[in-house]
């Protein structure tokens, strides 16, 4: 069996897919998946694959694509199919003449995370990309007590959406639409479809559990209109009265039985961040959501499977009011393995000072992912690949990194960073001043080279790199390791380096290096990597994304501090 031939096709396909650089682990996994029996000779196979990957990575991208087209054209066709992948059409969209209206409705009690990005992108994609319709941003902030909105969250959410390139046509804030909800509530009461209940929570639970009507529901409409006016005027204290929607007392799901639409809250104790204590009667999620989806002309509601029961509840509003309900589509959760997405866990961690802020690089918030260097295009790829399937999608962090690498690789210029422990060594056989020329990006020669001039023949290198007897210093040439403190210049012949399979190592000039730190998230901890960077890194702007050679992609977070993105 020609293992090299199999390795070559997978290495070329991997390189073409991810910006010109094949990865040893990815190619090896593909080979073992295609020919499982090769696992018995794993060590020998990996050695062959390593040689092939090195060979493929020495080609330019055009060479890689041409070679792949010659030996495995199907791979290019499959890759093209992935790029044009679309979501399935929305049911009922054709009958609307394409006039699709969707909405993204976050609760501003926290910032967005990767899971939140899914409904935002899906709703936006369908409305704007597939149907040229309308996309609405609606802040659902009608619970100032148990899910108290954060004043700063409104702007943080807007910022997250703009970063995702999810731009809305209209914006609404539910706490500023209270009079609309009051009007619909009164209409429902007068139609005999809603009633004010003054029983305790325990009593309401008993009625539901037993599947029997609430005695309050038997009172005349006039009584409930009067009670409703008392609720609005503040005659009922918190918890003393609620407005319930008439459904079916014997509905199979107890939570649907005459569900609560409004409650009295003491907003003197729990003021709303936008409207303070102006209102004391607040709609529940299901009431405000149903009214707004109708009033704003929403045609399709795409949200998580956990909202399936809410859809049942909201349909009663549509039925009672004679409204046509929007078409609801429920999809499963999207979990990112190895990253914290739970809003409650993050909140507890912030309260306990385990995390510094919303953008702590250990978290799965969009702010944290942005700070780490994850690009919005990669998040779009993840969301569109998962689509609207109803099952839970478990996404590996490696998958997200692979998508991100595809976009980041051509953008990120290369720089040198030597991690501690380092060794100061003398270059022997070169007369100062010594000028090194380091390529800015191997795939884009038009970006040129950086010049680094040494007036003294001393550099920092990683201690572990001195274990080889002969090595190549980037931009300087080939050197023999004489002892632990000096390197003797041999030549600057690239062919010599390739024939002798020399390791190309990064270095930093002692006289002008920059002391720098890389912060790397590892599970629930942050690893600190100190070292020395080449002098030109001082010119990088905050937020600029680069690759430290043989270390990985990083993003400049502050002066001389970088956040590790991935390899």
C-alpha positions in Angstrom: 0.0 0.0 0.0 1.4 3.4 -1.0 0.9 5.3 2.3 2.7 8.3 0.8 0.2 8.6 -2.0 -2.7 8.6 0.4 -1.0 11.1 2.6 -0.2 13.4 -0.3 -3.9 13.7 -1.4 -5.1 14.4 2.2 -2.2 16.8 2.9 -3.0 18.8 -0.3 -6.7 18.9 0.4 -6.0 20.1 4.0 -3.6 22.8 2.8 -6.0 24.0 0.1 -8.9 24.1 2.5 -7.0 26.0 5.2 -5.0 28.7 3.5 -1.9 26.8 2.3 -0.8 25.0 5.4 -1.6 21.4 6.0 -1.6 20.1 9.6 0.0 16.8 10.6 -2.7 15.8 13.1 -5.5 16.6 10.6 -3.9 14.7 7.8 -3.1 11.7 10.0 -6.7 11.5 11.2 -8.0 11.4 7.6 -5.6 8.6 6.7 -6.5 6.5 9.7 -10.2 7.1 9.0 -9.8 5.9 5.4 -7.5 3.0 6.2 -8.1 1.9 9.9 -5.6 -1.0 9.6 -2.7 1.5 9.3 -3.1 2.2 13.0 -1.1 -0.9 13.7 1.9 0.9 12.2 1.1 4.3 13.6 4.7 5.4 14.2 5.9 4.6 10.7 2.8 6.2 9.2 3.2 9.4 11.1 6.9 9.7 10.0 5.8 9.4 6.4 3.0 11.9 6.9 5.3 14.4 8.5 7.6 14.3 5.5 4.7 14.7 3.1 3.2 17.6 5.1 6.5 19.4 5.1 6.8 18.9 1.3 3.2 20.2 0.7 3.7 23.2 3.0 6.8 24.2 1.1 4.7 24.7 -2.0 2.8 27.9 -2.8 -1.0 27.8 -2.8 -1.3 27.8 -6.6 1.0 24.7 -6.8 -1.0 23.0 -4.1 -4.3 23.6 -5.9 -2.9 22.5 -9.2 -1.4 19.3 -7.8 -4.6 18.5 -5.9 -6.7 19.0 -9.1 -4.4 16.5 -10.9 -4.5 13.7 -8.3 -7.8 14.2 -6.5 -10.2 16.6 -8.3 -13.2 15.4 -6.4 -11.8 17.1 -3.3 -12.0 20.5 -4.9 -15.5 19.8 -6.1 -16.6 18.8 -2.6 -15.0 21.9 -1.1 -16.9 24.0 -3.6 -20.1 22.4 -2.5 -19.5 23.2 1.1 -18.8 26.9 0.2 -22.2 27.3 -1.5 -24.2 25.4 1.1 -27.5 27.1 1.9 -30.1 26.6 4.6 -33.4 24.9 3.6 -36.2 27.2 2.5 -38.6 28.5 5.1 -42.1 26.9 5.1 -44.7 29.3 3.9 -42.2 31.9 2.6 -43.3 31.5 -1.1 -46.9 32.3 -0.1 -45.7 35.5 1.4 -44.0 36.5 -1.9 -40.7 36.4 0.0 -41.8 39.2 2.4 -40.2 37.4 5.4 -39.9 39.2 8.7 -37.8 37.6 11.5 -36.5 38.9 14.8 -33.7 38.3 17.3 -35.0 39.0 20.8 -32.3 38.9 23.5 -32.9 39.5 27.2 -30.5 42.3 28.1 -29.7 40.7 31.4 -26.3 39.6 30.1 -24.0 39.8 27.0 -24.3 37.4 24.1 -22.4 34.1 23.9 -21.8 31.6 21.1 -25.1 30.0 21.7 -26.9 33.3 21.3 -25.1 33.9 18.0 -27.0 31.0 16.5 -30.6 32.5 16.6 -29.1 35.9 15.7 -27.4 34.6 12.6 -30.1 32.2 11.5 -32.9 34.8 11.7 -30.7 37.4 10.0 -29.6 35.0 7.3 -33.1 34.0 6.4 -34.6 37.5 6.4 -31.8 39.4 4.7 -29.7 36.9 2.7 -32.3 34.4 1.5 -35.5 36.5 1.2 -34.4 40.2 1.2 -37.0 40.7 4.0 -36.9 42.5 7.3 -34.8 41.7 10.4 -35.8 43.1 13.8 -33.8 43.5 17.0 -36.1 43.4 20.0 -34.9 43.7 23.6 -37.2 41.6 25.9 -36.7 43.3 29.2 -40.0 43.0 31.0 -38.7 41.2 34.1 -37.0 43.8 36.3 -36.9 41.4 39.3 -35.8 37.8 38.5 -34.1 38.5 35.2 -33.2 42.1 35.9 -31.8 43.9 32.8 -28.3 45.4 32.9 -28.2 48.9 31.6 -24.8 48.3 29.9 -26.1 45.1 28.2 -28.2 46.9 25.6 -25.2 48.6 24.1 -22.9 45.5 24.6 -25.5 43.4 22.7 -25.6 46.0 19.9 -21.9 45.9 19.7 -21.8 42.1 19.5 -24.3 42.0 16.7 -22.5 44.7 14.7 -19.2 42.7 15.1 -21.1 39.6 13.8 -22.2 41.6 10.8 -25.8 41.0 11.9 -27.5 44.4 11.2 -31.1 45.1 12.0 -33.7 47.1 10.1 -35.8 48.1 13.2 -35.2 48.1 16.9 -37.7 47.8 19.8 -37.4 47.8 23.5 -40.3 46.1 25.3 -40.1 48.2 28.5 -41.0 51.1 26.3 -44.1 49.4 24.9 -46.0 48.8 28.1 -49.2 50.7 27.1 -49.5 48.5 24.1 -49.5 45.4 26.3 -52.0 47.0 28.7 -54.4 47.7 25.8 -54.3 44.1 24.5 -54.7 42.7 28.1 -57.8 44.8 28.7 -59.3 43.6 25.3 -58.7 40.0 26.3 -60.4 40.6 29.7 -63.4 42.2 28.0 -63.6 39.2 25.6 -63.7 36.8 28.6 -60.3 35.3 27.6 -58.3 36.5 30.5 -59.0 37.1 34.2 -57.4 38.5 37.3 -56.6 35.9 40.0 -56.0 36.9 43.6 -55.1 33.4 44.9 -51.6 32.6 46.2 -49.0 30.9 44.2 -49.5 27.7 46.2 -53.3 27.7 45.4 -52.7 28.3 41.7 -50.3 25.4 41.7 -53.0 23.2 43.3 -55.6 24.2 40.7 -53.1 23.4 37.9 -51.9 20.1 39.4 -55.5 18.9 39.9 -56.6 20.2 36.4 -59.5 22.1 37.8 -60.7 25.7 36.9 -59.5 28.6 39.0 -62.6 29.9 40.9 -61.6 33.4 39.9 -62.2 32.5 36.3 -65.9 32.0 37.0 -66.4 35.7 38.1 -68.1 38.1 35.7 -66.0 40.2 33.2 -66.9 43.4 35.0 -65.3 42.1 38.1 -62.1 41.4 36.3 -62.0 44.8 34.5 -62.3 46.4 38.0 -59.5 44.2 39.4 -57.3 45.0 36.4 -57.7 48.7 37.0 -56.8 48.1 40.6 -53.7 46.3 39.5 -52.6 49.2 37.4 -53.4 51.8 40.1 -51.2 50.0 42.6 -54.0 48.7 44.9 -52.5 45.2 44.9 -49.1 44.7 46.4 -46.5 42.5 44.8 -47.7 38.9 44.5 -51.3 39.7 45.4 -52.8 39.5 41.9 -51.9 38.1 38.5 -53.6 38.2 35.1 -54.1 34.7 33.6 -54.9 33.7 30.1 -57.7 31.2 29.7 -56.6 28.0 28.1 -57.6 24.5 29.1 -57.6 23.6 32.8 -56.9 20.0 31.8 -54.2 20.6 29.3 -51.6 17.8 29.3 -48.9 20.2 30.2 -49.7 21.8 33.6 -47.6 24.9 32.8 -49.9 25.7 29.9 -53.0 25.6 32.1 -54.3 29.3 32.4 -50.7 30.6 32.2 -49.8 33.9 33.9 -49.6 36.9 31.5 -49.1 39.8 34.0 -47.9 40.1 37.6 -47.5 43.0 40.1 -43.9 43.8 41.0 -42.5 46.2 43.6 -40.4 48.4 41.3 -39.4 50.7 44.1 -37.4 47.8 45.4 -36.5 46.4 42.0 -36.4 49.4 39.6 -36.0 48.9 35.9 -32.7 50.3 34.5 -34.5 52.2 31.8 -38.0 53.1 33.1 -37.3 53.0 36.9 -40.5 52.5 39.0 -42.9 54.0 36.4 -44.7 50.6 36.0 -45.7 48.1 38.6 -47.7 45.7 36.4 -45.3 43.8 34.1 -46.1 41.3 31.2 -44.5 37.9 31.3 -42.3 36.8 28.4 -45.0 34.9 26.6 -47.5 37.7 26.6 -45.2 40.5 25.4 -43.6 38.1 22.9 -46.9 37.1 21.3 -48.2 40.6 21.1 -45.0 42.0 19.6 -44.6 39.2 17.1 -48.1 40.1 15.8 -47.8 43.9 16.0 -44.4 43.9 14.3 -45.5 41.6 11.5 -43.1 38.8 12.3 -43.7 35.9 9.8 -41.3 33.3 11.1 -39.9 32.7 14.6 -36.7 30.7 14.7 -35.7 29.9 18.3 -34.4 27.1 20.5 -36.2 23.8 21.2 -36.7 24.9 24.8 -39.3 27.4 23.6 -41.6 24.8 22.2 -43.9 25.1 25.2 -43.8 28.8 25.0 -45.1 28.5 21.4 -48.1 26.5 22.7 -48.8 29.2 25.3 -48.5 32.1 22.8 -50.9 30.5 20.4 -53.7 31.1 22.8 -53.1 34.8 22.5 -53.4 34.5 18.7 -56.5 32.4 18.9 -58.2 34.7 21.4 -57.4 37.8 19.4 -58.2 36.3 16.0 -54.6 36.8 14.8 -52.7 34.6 12.4 -49.7 33.2 14.3 -46.2 33.3 12.8 -44.6 30.0 11.7 -42.4 28.7 14.5 -39.2 26.6 13.9 -37.4 25.2 16.9 -33.8 24.1 16.8 -31.6 22.2 19.3 -28.9 23.7 21.5 -25.4 24.3 20.3 -22.7 23.5 22.8 -19.0 24.3 22.3 -16.9 21.6 24.0 -14.2 23.0 26.2 -15.7 26.5 26.6 -18.0 28.0 29.2 -21.3 29.1 27.7 -23.7 28.8 30.6 -25.0 32.3 31.5 -25.6 31.3 35.1 -22.2 29.7 35.5 -20.5 32.8 34.1 -22.6 35.1 36.3 -21.6 33.1 39.4 -18.0 33.2 38.3 -18.1 37.0 37.9 -19.8 37.4 41.3 -17.1 35.3 42.9 -14.3 37.2 41.1 -13.3 34.0 39.3 -13.5 35.8 36.0 -12.3 39.4 35.5 -15.0 40.5 33.1 -17.4 39.5 30.3 -14.5 39.2 27.9 -12.4 36.9 30.1 -10.6 34.7 27.6 -11.8 31.5 29.3 -15.4 32.3 28.5 -17.6 31.6 25.5 -19.1 35.1 25.3 -18.8 36.8 22.0 -16.8 39.5 23.7 -14.3 36.9 25.0 -14.1 35.1 21.6 -13.5 38.5 19.9 -10.8 39.3 22.3 -9.2 35.9 21.7 -9.1 36.5 18.0 -12.0 34.4 16.8 -13.3 36.1 13.6 -17.1 36.6 12.9 -16.8 34.7 9.7 -15.8 31.5 11.6 -18.8 31.8 13.9 -21.0 32.2 10.8 -19.5 29.0 9.3 -20.2 27.1 12.5 -23.8 28.3 12.7 -24.6 27.7 9.1 -23.1 24.3 9.1 -25.2 23.2 12.1 -28.3 24.9 10.5 -31.7 24.5 12.0 -31.7 20.8 13.0 -33.6 20.0 16.1 -31.0 17.9 17.9 -28.3 19.3 20.1 -25.1 20.1 18.2 -21.8 19.5 20.0 -19.1 21.6 18.4 -15.5 20.9 19.3 -13.2 23.8 19.9 -10.9 22.4 17.2 -13.7 22.7 14.7 -14.2 26.4 15.5 -10.4 26.9 15.3 -10.3 25.2 11.9 -12.9 27.6 10.5 -11.1 30.5 12.1 -7.7 29.4 10.8 -9.1 29.4 7.2 -9.8 33.2 7.5 -6.9 34.2 9.8 -4.1 32.4 8.0 -3.9 34.8 5.0 -4.4 37.9 7.1 -1.8 37.2 9.9 1.7 38.3 9.2 4.6 36.3 10.8 6.7 37.5 13.6 9.3 35.9 16.0 8.8 35.3 19.7 11.2 33.3 21.8 9.4 31.8 24.9 11.3 31.4 28.2 13.4 29.6 29.2 15.8 31.3 26.7 19.5 31.1 26.1 21.7 34.1 25.1 24.0 32.9 22.4 26.8 34.5 20.3 26.8 34.3 16.5 30.3 33.3 15.4 31.5 33.8 11.9 29.5 36.9 11.0 30.8 40.3 11.3 28.5 43.0 12.8 26.5 44.8 11.7 24.4 41.8 10.7 21.2 42.3 8.8 18.6 39.6 8.7 15.7 39.5 6.3 12.6 37.8 7.6 9.7 37.1 5.3 6.4 38.8 6.3 4.1 36.1 5.0 5.3 32.9 3.2 2.1 32.7 1.1 2.3 36.4 0.0 5.8 37.3 -1.2 4.5 40.6 -2.4 4.3 41.7 1.3 8.1 41.7 1.3 10.6 41.1 4.1 11.4 42.8 7.4 15.0 43.8 8.0 16.5 43.3 11.5 19.9 44.7 12.1 22.2 43.5 14.8 25.1 45.8 15.9 26.2 43.1 18.3 26.3 39.3 17.5 24.1 38.2 20.4 20.6 36.8 20.2 18.0 34.9 22.3 16.9 31.5 21.3 14.8 28.8 23.1 16.9 26.4 25.1 15.2 23.4 23.7 16.2 24.5 20.1 19.8 24.1 21.0 19.4 20.3 21.3 19.9 20.0 17.5 23.5 20.1 16.3 22.7 22.1 13.2 19.8 24.5 12.7 18.6 27.4 10.6 17.9 30.8 12.1 15.1 32.5 10.3 16.5 35.2 7.9 20.1 34.6 9.1 21.2 31.3 7.7 22.4 27.9 8.8 24.4 27.5 12.0 26.3 24.8 13.9 25.6 24.6 17.6 29.2 24.8 19.0 28.3 24.8 22.7 25.5 26.1 24.9 26.5 29.7 24.2 27.5 30.1 20.6 26.4 29.3 17.1 28.9 29.1 14.2 27.7 30.3 10.8 27.9 27.7 8.1 26.1 29.2 5.1 22.8 30.7 3.9 22.0 28.0 1.5 18.2 27.0 1.6 18.9 23.8 -0.4 21.4 22.8 2.3 18.8 23.4 4.9 16.2 21.3 3.1 18.6 18.5 2.3 19.7 18.3 5.9 16.1 18.8 7.2 17.2 21.6 9.4 14.7 23.0 12.0 14.0 26.6 11.2 13.9 28.4 14.5 12.9 31.9 15.6 15.1 34.2 17.6 15.2 37.7 19.0 18.2 40.2 19.1 19.4 40.8 22.6 20.1 44.5 22.1 16.6 45.4 20.8 14.2 42.6 21.7 10.9 43.4 23.4 10.0 41.6 26.6 6.5 40.3 26.0 3.8 38.0 27.4 1.3 35.6 25.8 -1.9 34.8 27.8 -3.3 31.4 26.9 -6.7 30.1 28.1 -6.5 26.4 29.1 -9.8 25.2 30.4 -10.6 27.3 33.5 -7.1 28.6 33.9 -4.9 31.1 32.1 -1.3 30.2 31.3 1.2 33.0 31.1 4.0 32.6 28.6 6.8 35.1 29.0 9.6 35.6 26.4 11.3 38.0 24.0 9.7 39.3 20.7 11.5 40.8 17.7 11.7 44.6 17.9 9.1 45.3 15.1 6.3 44.0 17.3 6.4 47.3 19.1 4.8 48.9 16.0 1.8 46.6 16.0 -1.5 48.2 16.8 -3.7 47.0 19.7 -6.1 44.4 18.3 -3.8 43.4 15.4 -3.7 39.7 14.7 -0.5 38.0 13.8 1.2 34.6 14.0 4.2 34.0 16.2 6.2 31.5 14.3 6.1 27.9 15.7 3.8 29.1 18.5 0.5 30.1 17.0 -1.9 32.9 16.2 -2.1 35.7 18.7 -3.9 39.0 19.1 -2.2 42.1 20.6 -4.3 42.9 23.7 -2.2 45.7 25.1 1.3 46.9 24.9 3.6 43.9 24.9 0.8 41.5 25.9 -0.8 39.1 23.5 -3.8 36.7 23.7 -3.3 33.3 22.3 -5.9 32.4 19.6 -5.0 28.9 18.5 -2.2 27.0 16.7 
